[in-house]
Amino acid sequence: MVSYTTPIVKLKITPLFNNQSITKNTWYVSSQKDSIQFTKLKFYLTDFQVKSIKGEINTIDHSNYLIDIFKPETLEILLNTVSFNNGDKLSFNLGVSSVINTTGAHSGALDPSNGMFWSWQSGYINFKIEGVSPSSKTRQNKFQFHIGGYQSPYNTIRRFDFVLNKHTTELNLKLEKFFEGAKLAVDNQVMIPGEKASKLATVFFNTLSIN
Amino acid sequence: MSENEFQLGRQLFYDPIMSRDQTVSCASCHLQATGFTHVDHDLSHGIEGRIGNRNSMALMNLAWNSSFMWDGGINHIELQALAPISSENEMGSSLNEVVAKLNASIKYKGLYYNSYQDSLVTGQKTLLALTQFIVMLNSYNSKYDKYIINEDKGLFTQQEKNGLNIFRNHCTSCHTEPLFTNNEFHNNGLTLDPYLKDYGRMRITNKPEDSLKFKVPTLRNIQFTPPYMHDGRFENLKAVITHYNSGITHSSTLSESLNNNLQLTHKEEVDLLVFLRTLSDTEFLFNNRFSYPHIN
């Protein structure tokens, strides 16, 4: 495999809330009028592929990334081993595939010591969103969404794709969308696979867009 | 796999460094001489005297298991150890914490280097090393095995043969030879413990049809692994046979093969008990390769 000194595809991830960048200890207000602070936001982007206009698929081995919005070094993904023509499509999973979920202990971003793996029921947590809101009448006003599950009908893996036409692409996360349908007074905790998790996976997926 | 990796896994298995306060190792609840389970404890113990909610399972022939734990919640042997490491009532730690402690240990940095040509401890390597030890815990030298393959001393008494026949007539649909489990989940007619309220498999699948179903355990070395059942409610095998003979609680998810009581005579019960003892494998239970590692 050829390794290039300059990245061929660069993905810059920008988490936003109503077009504001997200920092800790900052209050954001959702369309449900819930005041929100984020304490943790992590998610997996995995199994990157380039599909040419002709339909040829180039799978990028070991392209698994754990994004932590409070660790800037994780917000840039450099894919050094692919080339593309304008019009090709780049795709990836938001979450971890069922194949990876059922094949034992993995390394790197997928190492179970990263805290993104359930211990009592095997499976990756595809994304974690945690924070505080006065609306959330829980201990210390916390809300916690740990979303995962790889088995149908409640699979929580979603595949994103977009057309490549430049080397650097900005991937925005419009997090206000995640809270549009959620009243934190009622919905403040989902920690197991199931119907709710599957719905929230789609909602989180819909926060992604290409700038 | 390698001998070094196996020995690293063995060190980890017997080392209380795996628990938050360095008091509990894997071997605390999985003792070799009793088939790697916690003999005489209905529910297993953890750090700070905490008590878990299930009977520890015996560890043997695990490479042939398709899922792990009484509820099958673990889908791969390499991931099994995460459960006791992370459970509040067992080791009360996390893989992340264990990895940090191991990375600070000169002894383990050396052992990891020997196994992986890299002294950096990671979660994956730790789980793989433990797996190498666990998959070697294989029991296949019982009197039953020798009888089946007609080997040296493999002679069954008439009573043992009678017991085997009774076993094959009534027990093998779930406790299928040669592993003595079919790896399935069944409701075997136990009443719900009102304190534990443990519905077994349903916790994992959320399906009502899995209510009160638990993993069918192997019967190998069963003589040495009391108490029995997921909550350790039966202290001896006599009580287990009495349960199947006349104690089945009927419910909608009861295993079909248990619709009728066994109705064994007293003599048949004794023959069955005698047969179950032929599943004991002392070569396994006292194999030095699996015992506490006296090397440093």
Interface residues (C-beta under 8 A of the other chain):
Chain A: N101 T102 T103 G104 A105 H106 S107 D111 P112 S113 N114 G115 F117 S119 W120 Q121 S122 G123 G194
Chain B: G73 I74 N75 H76 I77 E78 L79 L82 A83 I85 S86 S87 S94 L95 N96 V98 V99 T122 G123 Q124 T126 L127 L128 T131 I204 N206
